């Protein structure tokens, strides 16, 4: 397994797979909202749905670790406190914003807006790491990326659309993701990547369910056979993508693999146009994903 996360071509393959899986989440969630008949303004239903998804995902990872390397599932009291913090920030808080924000924007917009997390991570790293300062290259990359994100929100009539509980929540989710990325890298030292994934997903999900279940209205979520399939797929994609990505981070420099996150908005946008009725590619979306992808590549390029 260690070789899988260290050999150049397998590292590239795993990073690309993770990015495509994350990209597929946007159309899957948008279709799930329709299939499960969740109202766009029902915040509690989104919290419960996210809680069920990530609890399943966390348990999948922990059960796999239990059978493959049972000693690694155990953590110290201090490590468990770290996992609680990660569960609150990276799962409960981030996906509260993500799930409710995505309900108010298109799948294509969501995929592009979420990519801003990469640029926020670069900004945070400038203040946190002395050897990871901003330079002209990163600045140009971020300008390109944020310009692409702005372009994605222009309609055909050249009017900028923005709502706090739509685009705003998606940006808050990206900022939370950036904070969690730094936290996971710094605080989760000595914990197996699969244990980090499984525990933080499960803890965050339990918090969401404790908040949401007592408040949810009857009939807020109507499960169908296809709805269950979508839920299981979204749980599996989270389990696989997070576990593999944390493993890549353990054996590789973050900058070397983060460059492949340019695939997330591209995959998310293309898959949304294929699977979400009424969502079609236009010149604004094409320009936006090109600029965002270019920005992500530029900020992660090594100095020559």
C-alpha positions in Angstrom: 0.0 0.0 0.0 2.8 2.4 0.8 4.3 1.9 -2.7 0.9 2.8 -4.2 1.2 6.3 -2.5 4.8 6.9 -3.4 5.3 5.8 -7.0 4.9 8.7 -9.4 2.3 7.3 -11.8 0.2 5.6 -9.1 0.3 8.9 -7.1 -1.0 10.7 -10.2 -3.7 8.1 -10.8 -4.9 8.1 -7.2 -5.0 12.0 -7.1 -7.0 12.1 -10.4 -9.4 9.4 -9.1 -10.0 11.4 -5.9 -10.6 14.6 -7.9 -13.1 12.9 -10.2 -15.0 11.4 -7.3 -15.2 14.8 -5.6 -16.4 16.3 -8.8 -19.1 13.7 -9.1 -20.5 14.8 -5.8 -22.1 17.9 -7.2 -24.5 16.3 -9.7 -25.2 13.4 -7.3 -26.2 15.8 -4.5 -28.3 18.0 -6.8 -30.2 14.9 -8.1 -30.5 13.6 -4.6 -32.3 16.8 -3.4 -34.9 16.3 -6.2 -35.2 12.5 -5.8 -35.7 12.7 -2.0 -38.0 15.7 -2.3 -36.0 18.0 0.0 -37.2 21.6 -0.1 -34.4 24.1 -1.0 -34.9 26.1 2.2 -35.1 23.1 4.5 -31.8 23.5 6.4 -32.5 20.7 8.9 -33.2 18.2 6.2 -29.8 19.0 4.6 -28.1 18.6 8.0 -29.7 15.2 8.6 -29.0 14.0 5.0 -25.3 15.0 5.3 -25.1 13.4 8.7 -26.4 10.0 7.4 -24.1 10.2 4.4 -20.9 10.9 6.4 -21.7 8.5 9.2 -22.0 5.7 6.6 -18.7 6.9 5.0 -16.9 7.1 8.3 -18.1 3.6 9.4 -17.0 2.2 6.0 -13.5 3.5 6.5 -13.3 2.4 10.1 -14.6 -1.1 9.4 -12.0 -1.5 6.6 -9.2 -0.3 8.9 -10.5 -2.7 11.6 -10.0 -5.7 9.3 -6.9 -4.5 7.5 -4.9 -3.0 10.4 -6.8 -3.1 13.7 -4.1 -1.5 15.8 -4.2 1.7 13.8 -7.9 2.3 14.7 -6.9 3.0 18.3 -5.9 6.6 19.2 -4.8 8.3 22.4 -6.9 10.7 24.3 -5.1 13.7 22.9 -5.4 12.4 19.4 -9.2 11.8 19.9 -9.5 15.4 20.9 -7.8 16.4 17.7 -10.2 14.2 15.7 -13.2 15.8 17.5 -11.9 19.2 16.4 -11.5 18.0 12.8 -14.9 16.4 12.9 -16.5 19.7 13.9 -14.6 21.8 11.4 -14.0 19.5 8.4 -17.3 17.6 8.5 -20.0 19.3 10.5 -19.3 22.9 9.8 -17.9 22.6 6.2 -20.8 20.4 5.0 -23.4 22.5 6.8 -22.4 25.3 4.5 -21.8 23.0 1.5 -25.1 21.2 1.5 -27.3 24.2 2.1 -25.3 26.4 -0.3 -25.5 23.8 -3.1 -29.3 23.8 -2.8 -29.3 27.4 -3.9 -26.8 27.3 -6.8 -26.4 25.2 -9.9 -24.2 22.1 -9.9 -21.8 23.8 -12.3 -21.6 26.9 -10.2 -21.1 24.8 -7.0 -18.2 22.9 -8.6 -16.4 26.1 -9.6 -17.1 28.0 -6.3 -15.8 25.1 -4.2 -12.5 25.3 -6.0 -11.8 28.5 -4.2 -10.8 26.4 -1.2 -7.5 25.8 -3.0 -6.8 29.5 -3.2 -7.8 30.1 0.4 -5.4 27.4 1.4 -2.6 29.2 -0.4 -3.5 32.4 1.5 -3.6 30.7 4.9 -0.3 28.9 4.2 1.4 32.3 3.6 0.6 33.3 7.2 1.1 29.9 8.8 4.3 28.6 7.1 7.5 30.7 6.8 8.6 28.6 3.8 5.3 28.9 1.9 5.0 32.6 1.3 3.0 34.3 -1.5 5.0 35.2 -4.6 4.2 36.6 -8.0 3.4 33.2 -9.4 0.9 32.3 -6.7 -0.6 35.8 -6.9 -1.2 35.5 -10.6 -2.7 32.0 -10.1 -5.1 33.3 -7.4 -6.1 36.3 -9.6 -6.9 33.9 -12.4 -8.8 31.5 -10.1 -10.9 34.1 -8.4 -11.6 35.8 -11.7 -12.9 32.5 -13.0 -15.1 32.1 -9.9 -16.6 35.5 -10.5 -17.1 34.8 -14.2 -19.1 31.6 -13.3 -21.6 33.8 -11.5 -22.3 36.0 -14.5 -25.5 35.3 -16.4 -26.1 35.6 -20.1 -27.4 39.1 -19.3 -24.1 40.1 -17.7 -25.6 40.5 -14.2 -23.6 39.2 -11.3 -25.6 36.9 -9.0 -24.8 36.5 -5.4 -26.8 35.4 -2.3 -25.4 34.8 1.2 -27.2 31.5 1.6 -26.2 30.3 -1.9 -22.9 31.5 -3.3 -21.9 32.8 0.1 -22.4 29.5 1.8 -20.3 27.8 -0.9 -17.5 30.2 -0.3 -17.8 29.7 3.5 -17.5 26.0 2.9 -14.3 26.5 0.8 -12.8 28.7 3.6 -13.7 26.1 6.2 -12.1 23.4 4.0 -8.9 25.5 3.7 -8.7 25.8 7.5 -9.3 22.1 7.9 -6.6 21.3 5.4 -4.0 23.1 7.5 -5.4 21.6 10.7 -5.3 18.1 9.4 -1.7 18.4 8.2 -0.5 19.9 11.5 -2.6 18.3 14.2 -3.1 14.7 12.9 0.5 13.8 13.2 1.0 10.1 14.2 -2.5 9.1 13.3 -3.1 6.6 10.5 -4.7 8.4 7.4 -7.6 6.0 7.4 -8.2 6.5 11.1 -8.2 10.3 10.6 -10.8 9.9 7.8 -13.0 7.4 9.6 -13.1 9.1 13.0 -13.5 12.7 11.8 -16.3 11.8 9.4 -18.1 9.7 12.0 -17.7 12.3 14.8 -18.8 15.2 12.5 -21.8 13.2 11.3 -22.9 12.3 14.8 -22.9 16.0 15.7 -25.0 16.8 12.6 -27.5 14.1 13.5 -27.7 15.2 17.1 -28.6 18.7 15.9 -30.8 17.7 13.1 -32.9 14.7 14.1 -34.8 16.3 17.0 -35.8 19.2 14.7 -36.6 17.5 11.4 -40.2 17.6 10.1 -42.1 14.5 9.1 -41.8 13.9 5.4 -38.9 16.3 5.0 -36.9 13.5 3.3 -38.7 10.9 1.2 -36.5 7.9 0.5 -36.9 6.0 -2.7 -34.9 3.0 -4.1 -32.9 5.4 -6.3 -32.5 7.8 -3.4 -30.8 5.0 -1.4 -28.5 4.3 -4.3 -27.5 7.9 -4.5 -26.9 8.1 -0.8 -24.7 4.9 -0.7 -22.7 6.2 -3.7 -22.1 9.6 -2.0 -21.0 7.8 1.2 -18.7 5.5 -0.7 -17.1 8.4 -2.7 -16.4 10.3 0.5 -14.9 7.2 2.2 -12.7 6.4 -0.8 -11.7 9.9 -1.8 -10.8 11.2 1.7 -9.0 8.0 2.8 -6.9 8.0 -0.4 -6.2 11.7 -0.3 -5.0 11.6 3.4 -2.8 8.7 2.4 -1.3 10.8 -0.4 -0.7 13.7 2.0 1.2 11.4 4.4 3.7 10.2 1.8 3.9 13.3 -0.5 4.3 17.0 -0.3 0.9 18.7 -0.3 1.8 21.0 -3.3 2.8 18.0 -5.5 -0.6 16.4 -5.3 -2.8 19.5 -4.8 -2.1 20.5 -8.4 -4.4 17.7 -9.5 -7.4 19.4 -7.7 -7.8 21.4 -10.9 -9.7 18.3 -12.1 -12.5 18.8 -9.5 -14.2 21.8 -11.0 -13.7 20.5 -14.5 -15.2 17.1 -13.6 -17.9 18.6 -11.5 -19.0 21.0 -14.2 -19.0 18.5 -17.0 -20.8 15.8 -15.0 -23.4 18.4 -13.9 -24.1 19.4 -17.5 -24.6 15.7 -18.3 -26.8 14.6 -15.4 -28.6 17.6 -14.1 -31.7 18.6 -16.2 -31.5 22.2 -17.4 -27.8 22.7 -16.7 -25.9 23.4 -19.9 -22.4 24.6 -20.7 -22.1 28.2 -21.9 -19.2 30.5 -22.6 -19.2 31.9 -19.1 -18.8 28.4 -17.5 -16.2 27.3 -20.1 -14.1 30.4 -19.4 -14.6 30.1 -15.7 -13.4 26.4 -15.5 -10.4 27.2 -17.7 -9.3 30.1 -15.5 -9.9 28.2 -12.3 -8.0 25.2 -13.6 -5.2 27.4 -14.8 -5.1 29.2 -11.4 -4.9 25.9 -9.4 -2.1 24.6 -11.7 -0.1 27.9 -11.4 -0.2 28.2 -7.6 1.0 24.7 -7.3 3.8 24.8 -9.8 7.3 24.4 -8.4 10.0 27.0 -8.9 12.3 26.2 -11.8 
